[in-house]
Amino acid sequence: MTKTREWDSEGSVTSILTSRIRDLNLTKPVILDDTTTIREAAQQMRARRIDSVLVSRDGQHGIITSADIRDALALSALPVETPIYEIASWNLVTASSDELLFKALLLMTKRGVNRLVVGTSENVLATLGLTELLSYLTNHASLSIQRIHQATSIDELANAVQHQSHWVNSLFSKGMQVRYIGRLVRELDRHIYIKVAHLITTPEVLEHLCVLVLGSEGRGEQIVKTDQDNALLADELLPAEEMFHFRHAFTDALIKLGYPPCPGNVMMSNPLWGSGLRTFQNRISSWLEAPTPDNLMQLAILYDARAVVGDVKLFRAARDYLLASLPADPLFYGQFALPLLNFKTPLGIFKRFIVEKGNKQGEIDLKRGGIFPIVHGARSLALEQRLRDPNTIRRLRGLVRKGVLDAAMGTDLVDAFDFMYGLRIHSRLRNLEEAKPGNDHFLLNSLGRLDREKLRDCFEIVDRFKQLLIHHFRLRGLQ
């Protein structure tokens, strides 16, 4: 990486992250009286070349889209003279004009709407459509929710998601922080998984199972596709043949979508990660009763899980079972945290960088040297505190709230994690563009002077955190 502007904390480059709804110069919406008929509303929308209007009734506002009119006439067979208030949606999704564009996009994605009302339901200032917002954020919004939902086959879905890395690169290059891109990718991926599930099975089957994503994807920290990590839980009512079909069809579909198989076989196609809830709970008990390094690794993978499709109660039952079954013995948590000592921080005497030799001459392994200690350290402390959120940054903030970490250390760790993850994603995106294999090594001399100093500061923070963890978990006596 030869430029530092993405990391300029003084804001010398306008960041997408600082753009707000008011920056879009939206026009005031068309607001119609509640006595307006469907015919009149359609005429207004056609004349003004708009796809939605608002309706006012008793001091409140509802919204009507062209799709609402189409469904009212074609599906419900309502007369064209029907007042529009009867087909309006009154539960508006609103946002302030001061809201960040990224948060507005995340809100649309979570609520499954294509248009926000800017202001309040009583005082509407404008409306903001998904197309307008995506167009502003990036000129290459090929990974849109509409295309995902419109897919009728896995092949069509693959076409809708094939440019995700370009889409991510576009947002990244415009200055959006990695943590926010990660949250957005997480929500979009959730829509992809939901679509895959509905393409390979029926809604009736989905009522009896729950798809989990694990690892960095479960934490909401997988921005560039690496390998798939997922699991499946099912209730006792799901026939074994249905579960078997879903496990393998889902894994195969993700491979077609560009999610390579997990080298460690942490996928639902592996019976270890695809089973009934009761069987899985028994497996959790066996891991806890025999805390070998392999079993502790499985627990770490599970602790990062997040539900994306199906009956979330199955996931909650598995997670609650894990947290309720955790031992009180401090030795267990020390053993869980022990992998922190597997990799040294790449800083030597006089704070000089320690780089690789041989075929990786001059390179630094950013994941092992800096990112993993923060991720696993936060995970270890969070498990001890029985925190439920899998995201690393939110775990760190939860630990600060509980007094496990002081506020200064928490802030330093969040900043260091953000910066190093940004370097990692930048390197991976560049490798994708150059058709190089992805890895977590990068050349130190590819960084500018300011970024090298920032990275040095990050490694110092990691070292301080590791010392805190060594003392907290008494790790020296466990080696």
C-alpha positions in Angstrom: 0.0 0.0 0.0 1.7 3.2 -1.1 -0.9 5.8 -0.1 -2.0 6.8 3.4 -5.1 8.8 2.7 -7.6 6.1 3.6 -6.1 6.3 7.2 -5.9 10.1 7.5 -7.6 10.8 10.8 -7.6 14.5 10.0 -10.1 13.9 7.2 -8.1 15.5 4.4 -10.0 13.2 2.0 -13.8 13.4 2.0 -15.0 10.0 3.3 -18.1 8.2 2.3 -18.5 7.5 5.9 -19.0 11.2 6.7 -21.7 11.7 4.0 -25.2 12.2 5.4 -28.6 12.0 3.9 -28.8 15.8 3.6 -25.8 15.7 1.3 -28.0 14.1 -1.4 -30.1 17.2 -2.0 -33.3 15.2 -2.1 -36.5 16.9 -3.3 -39.7 17.1 -1.3 -42.0 14.2 -1.8 -45.5 14.3 -3.4 -48.1 14.1 -0.6 -51.6 13.3 -1.6 -54.9 13.6 0.4 -56.3 10.4 1.8 -59.4 10.7 -0.4 -57.3 10.5 -3.5 -58.2 7.4 -5.5 -55.8 4.7 -6.8 -56.5 5.9 -10.4 -55.6 9.5 -9.5 -52.5 8.4 -7.6 -51.3 6.4 -10.6 -51.9 9.3 -12.9 -49.9 11.6 -10.6 -47.0 9.1 -10.4 -46.9 8.7 -14.2 -47.1 12.4 -14.8 -44.3 13.2 -12.4 -42.2 10.1 -13.3 -42.0 8.9 -9.7 -42.5 5.4 -8.2 -44.0 6.4 -4.9 -46.1 9.0 -3.2 -47.1 9.8 0.4 -50.6 9.9 1.7 -51.7 12.2 4.6 -54.4 11.1 7.0 -55.1 12.5 10.5 -51.7 14.1 10.8 -49.8 10.9 9.9 -48.2 9.8 6.7 -48.2 6.6 4.8 -46.4 5.5 1.6 -47.7 4.0 -1.6 -45.4 2.6 -4.3 -46.1 1.6 -7.8 -45.8 -2.0 -6.6 -48.6 -1.4 -4.1 -50.9 -0.1 -6.8 -50.0 -3.0 -9.1 -50.8 -5.5 -6.3 -54.0 -3.8 -5.3 -55.3 -3.9 -8.9 -53.9 -7.2 -10.2 -53.9 -9.4 -7.0 -56.5 -7.9 -4.8 -58.8 -6.8 -7.6 -59.6 -3.5 -5.9 -61.6 -0.9 -7.9 -59.5 2.0 -9.2 -61.7 4.4 -7.3 -60.6 2.9 -4.0 -59.1 5.6 -1.7 -55.3 5.2 -1.5 -55.2 5.2 2.3 -56.6 1.7 2.2 -53.5 0.3 0.4 -50.9 2.6 2.0 -48.2 1.3 4.4 -48.4 3.3 7.6 -45.5 1.8 9.5 -42.9 4.0 7.9 -39.2 3.4 8.2 -37.8 6.9 9.0 -34.3 8.4 9.3 -33.1 11.9 10.2 -31.5 14.0 7.5 -28.4 14.0 9.6 -28.2 10.2 9.5 -25.0 8.8 7.9 -25.6 7.3 4.5 -24.0 4.0 5.5 -26.4 3.7 8.4 -29.3 4.5 6.2 -28.3 1.7 3.8 -27.9 -0.7 6.7 -31.3 0.3 8.0 -32.9 -0.4 4.6 -31.2 -3.8 4.4 -32.2 -4.8 7.9 -35.9 -3.8 7.5 -36.2 -5.1 4.0 -37.4 -1.8 2.5 -36.4 0.0 -0.7 -37.3 3.5 0.5 -36.8 5.5 3.7 -38.8 8.5 4.8 -36.5 11.4 5.8 -37.8 13.1 8.9 -40.7 11.7 11.0 -44.1 10.3 10.1 -45.6 13.6 11.1 -43.0 15.9 9.4 -41.8 14.4 6.2 -38.9 16.2 4.6 -38.1 13.8 1.7 -37.9 10.1 0.7 -34.7 8.2 -0.1 -34.7 5.2 -2.4 -32.3 2.3 -2.3 -31.3 2.9 -5.9 -30.5 6.6 -5.2 -28.4 5.7 -2.2 -26.4 2.9 -3.8 -25.8 5.0 -6.8 -24.3 7.7 -4.6 -22.2 5.3 -2.6 -20.7 3.5 -5.6 -21.0 3.4 -9.3 -20.9 -0.4 -9.3 -23.8 -1.6 -7.0 -24.1 -4.9 -8.7 -24.6 -6.7 -5.4 -28.1 -5.1 -4.8 -30.8 -6.7 -2.7 -33.2 -6.5 -5.7 -31.0 -8.7 -7.8 -30.6 -11.2 -5.0 -34.3 -11.5 -4.4 -35.1 -11.6 -8.1 -32.9 -14.7 -8.8 -34.8 -17.8 -9.6 -31.9 -20.2 -9.6 -28.5 -20.7 -8.1 -26.9 -19.7 -11.4 -28.9 -16.4 -11.5 -27.9 -15.7 -7.9 -24.2 -16.3 -8.8 -24.5 -13.6 -11.5 -26.0 -11.2 -8.9 -23.1 -11.7 -6.5 -20.1 -12.2 -8.7 -18.8 -8.7 -8.5 -18.9 -8.4 -4.7 -15.1 -7.8 -4.4 -15.4 -4.9 -6.9 -18.3 -3.5 -4.9 -16.4 -3.8 -1.6 -13.3 -2.3 -3.2 -15.3 0.7 -4.4 -16.6 1.5 -0.9 -13.2 0.8 0.6 -11.4 3.1 -1.8 -13.9 5.9 -1.0 -12.8 5.8 2.6 -15.6 3.8 4.4 -14.1 2.1 7.5 -13.6 -1.6 7.4 -15.9 -2.3 10.3 -18.8 -0.6 8.5 -18.2 -2.4 5.2 -18.1 -5.6 7.3 -21.5 -4.9 8.8 -23.0 -4.1 5.3 -21.5 -7.2 3.7 -22.8 -9.2 6.7 -26.3 -8.0 6.0 -26.1 -8.6 2.3 -24.6 -12.1 2.7 -27.6 -12.8 5.0 -29.9 -12.1 2.2 -27.9 -14.3 -0.1 -28.1 -17.2 2.4 -31.8 -16.7 2.8 -32.2 -16.8 -1.0 -30.1 -20.0 -1.3 -32.2 -21.7 1.4 -35.4 -20.8 -0.4 -34.0 -22.0 -3.7 -33.1 -25.5 -2.4 -36.0 -26.3 -0.1 -39.5 -25.3 1.0 -40.6 -22.8 3.7 -42.1 -25.7 5.6 -38.6 -27.3 5.9 -37.0 -24.0 6.9 -39.3 -23.9 10.0 -37.4 -26.9 11.4 -33.8 -25.8 10.9 -31.4 -23.0 11.5 -28.3 -22.1 9.4 -25.4 -20.6 11.3 -22.3 -18.9 10.0 -19.1 -19.3 11.9 -15.6 -17.8 12.3 -14.9 -14.4 10.8 -18.2 -14.5 9.0 -20.1 -15.1 12.2 -18.2 -12.2 13.8 -19.2 -10.0 10.9 -15.6 -9.5 9.9 -15.3 -11.4 6.6 -15.3 -8.8 3.9 -13.5 -10.6 1.1 -14.7 -14.2 0.5 -12.3 -16.8 1.8 -13.7 -20.2 2.7 -17.1 -21.0 3.9 -17.7 -21.8 7.6 -21.2 -22.8 8.5 -23.3 -25.2 10.5 -26.9 -26.5 10.6 -29.1 -27.2 13.5 -32.4 -29.0 13.1 -35.3 -29.9 15.4 -36.6 -33.4 16.1 -39.4 -33.0 13.6 -37.2 -32.6 10.5 -36.8 -36.0 8.6 -33.3 -37.2 8.4 -33.4 -37.3 4.6 -34.5 -33.6 4.4 -31.6 -32.6 6.7 -29.1 -34.6 4.6 -30.4 -33.0 1.4 -30.2 -29.5 2.8 -26.7 -29.9 4.3 -25.2 -30.9 1.0 -27.3 -28.7 -1.3 -26.5 -25.6 0.7 -22.7 -26.4 0.7 -22.7 -27.0 -3.1 -24.7 -23.8 -3.7 -22.2 -21.7 -1.8 -19.3 -23.2 -3.8 -21.1 -22.2 -7.0 -21.5 -18.7 -5.5 -17.7 -18.4 -5.0 -17.4 -19.5 -1.3 -14.7 -22.2 -1.5 -15.0 -25.3 0.8 -13.4 -24.9 4.2 -10.0 -26.7 4.3 -10.8 -27.7 7.9 -14.2 -29.1 6.8 -16.1 -26.7 9.1 -19.2 -26.9 7.0 -22.7 -28.3 7.5 -21.9 -31.0 5.0 -19.7 -32.4 7.7 -21.9 -34.3 10.2 -19.9 -32.7 13.0 -21.4 -29.3 12.0 -24.8 -30.5 10.8 -27.1 -32.3 13.2 -30.2 -32.2 15.4 -30.1 -29.8 18.3 -30.0 -32.4 21.0 -27.1 -34.2 19.3 -25.3 -30.9 19.0 -25.8 -30.1 22.7 -24.3 -33.4 23.6 -21.4 -32.6 21.4 -20.9 -29.3 23.2 -20.9 -31.2 26.5 -18.2 -33.6 25.2 -16.0 -30.7 24.2 -16.3 -29.1 27.6 -15.7 -32.3 29.5 -12.5 -33.0 27.5 -10.9 -29.5 26.8 -8.2 -30.7 24.4 -6.8 -28.1 22.0 -9.0 -29.5 19.2 -12.1 -29.4 21.3 -11.3 -25.9 22.5 -10.9 -24.8 18.9 -14.3 -26.2 18.1 -15.8 -24.3 21.0 -14.1 -21.1 19.8 -15.6 -21.6 16.3 -19.1 -22.2 17.8 -18.8 -19.2 20.1 -18.4 -16.9 17.1 -21.6 -18.3 15.5 -24.5 -16.2 14.2 -27.9 -17.4 12.9 -28.8 -16.3 9.3 -31.7 -18.5 8.1 -34.5 -20.5 9.7 -35.7 -20.8 13.3 -33.4 -18.7 15.4 -34.7 -20.4 18.6 -32.6 -23.4 17.7 -29.4 -21.3 17.6 -30.3 -19.6 20.9 -30.9 -23.0 22.5 -27.4 -24.2 21.4 -25.7 -20.9 22.5 -27.6 -20.8 25.8 -26.7 -24.4 26.5 -23.0 -23.6 25.8 -23.0 -20.5 28.1 -24.9 -22.3 30.9 -22.5 -25.3 30.7 -19.3 -23.4 31.0 -17.2 -24.4 34.0 -16.3 -22.0 36.8 -12.7 -23.3 36.9 -10.2 -20.5 35.8 -7.9 -23.1 34.4 -10.4 -23.8 31.6 -10.4 -20.2 30.4 -6.6 -20.2 30.6 -6.5 -23.2 28.4 -9.0 -21.6 26.0 -6.8 -18.4 25.8 -3.5 -20.3 25.5 -3.2 -20.1 21.6 -2.5 -16.4 22.2 1.1 -17.4 22.8 1.5 -19.3 19.6 2.6 -16.3 17.6 5.0 -13.5 18.5 4.3 -9.9 17.9 6.6 -8.8 15.0 8.4 -6.1 17.0 11.9 -6.6 18.3 14.4 -4.6 20.2 14.1 -0.9 19.9 10.6 -1.5 18.4 12.0 -2.6 15.1 9.8 -4.7 12.8 10.6 -8.4 12.6 10.0 -9.5 9.0 9.9 -12.9 7.3 12.8 -14.5 5.6 13.2 -16.9 2.7 10.4 -16.9 0.1 8.5 -14.3 2.2 11.5 -12.0 2.5 10.5 -8.6 4.0 6.9 -9.6 4.7 4.8 -9.5 7.8 2.0 -11.9 8.7 -0.6 -9.4 9.8 -3.2 -11.9 11.0 -1.0 -13.9 13.3 1.1 -11.0 14.5 -1.6 -8.5 15.2 -5.2 -9.4 14.4 -5.5 -12.9 15.9 -4.3 -11.8 19.4 -7.0 -9.1 19.5 -9.7 -11.4 18.1 -8.9 -14.4 20.4 -8.1 -12.2 23.4 -11.5 -10.5 23.2 -13.1 -13.9 22.5 -11.5 -15.5 25.6 -12.4 -12.6 27.9 -16.0 -12.5 26.4 -16.4 -16.2 26.9 -15.4 -15.9 30.6 -18.0 -13.1 31.0 -20.5 -15.1 28.9 -21.1 -12.2 26.5 -23.4 -13.1 23.6 -22.3 -10.8 20.7 -19.8 -12.5 18.4 -18.3 -9.3 16.9 -14.8 -8.4 18.1 -15.3 -4.7 18.5 -18.6 -5.1 20.3 -17.0 -7.7 22.5 -14.3 -5.2 23.4 -16.8 -2.5 24.2 -18.8 -5.0 26.3 -15.7 -5.8 28.2 -15.1 -2.1 28.9 -18.7 -1.8 30.2 -18.1 -4.7 32.5 -14.9 -3.2 33.8 -12.8 -6.1 32.5 -10.9 -3.6 30.3 -10.3 0.0 31.0 -11.7 2.5 28.6 -8.3 3.6 27.2 -7.2 0.0 26.5 -10.6 -0.7 24.8 -10.3 2.4 22.6 -6.7 1.5 21.6 -7.6 -2.0 20.7 -10.6 -0.9 18.6 -8.4 1.6 16.7 -5.6 -1.0 16.2 -8.0 -3.6 15.1 -9.6 -1.2 12.6 -6.3 -0.2 11.1 -4.8 -3.6 10.8 -7.9 -5.1 9.4 -8.0 -2.3 6.9 -4.4 -3.2 5.8 -5.4 -6.8 5.5 -8.4 -6.1 3.4 -6.5 -3.7 1.2 -3.8 -6.4 0.6 -6.4 -9.0 -0.2 -8.3 -6.8 -2.6 -5.1 -5.9 -4.4 -4.2 -9.6 -4.7 -7.7 -10.3 -6.2 -7.2 -7.6 -8.8 -3.7 -9.0 -9.7 -5.1 -12.6 -9.7 -2.6 -13.5 -6.9 -3.5 -16.1 -4.2 -4.9 -14.4 -1.0 -2.9 -14.5 2.1 -2.2 -12.4 5.2 1.4 -11.5 4.4 2.3 -8.1 2.9 5.6 -6.3 2.2 6.5 -3.9 4.9 8.2 -1.5 2.5 4.9 -1.2 0.6 3.6 1.0 3.4 4.3 4.7 3.6 6.2 6.2 6.6 3.0 7.3 8.4 1.4 3.9 8.0 4.5 2.1 9.2 4.5 4.2 12.3 0.8 3.6 12.8 1.4 -0.2 12.4 4.2 0.0 15.0 1.8 1.6 17.4 -0.7 -1.1 16.7 1.8 -3.9 17.5 2.7 -2.1 20.7 -1.0 -2.1 21.7 -1.2 -5.8 20.9 1.8 -6.5 23.0 0.3 -4.6 26.0 -3.0 -6.5 25.5 -1.1 -9.9 25.4 0.7 -9.0 28.6 -2.7 -8.2 30.2 -4.1 -11.5 29.0 -1.0 -13.5 30.2 -1.5 -12.0 33.7 -5.3 -12.4 33.7 -5.3 -16.0 32.6 -1.9 -16.9 34.2 -0.8 -18.3 30.9 2.9 -18.7 31.6 2.2 -21.5 34.0 0.1 -23.4 31.3 2.8 -23.6 28.6 
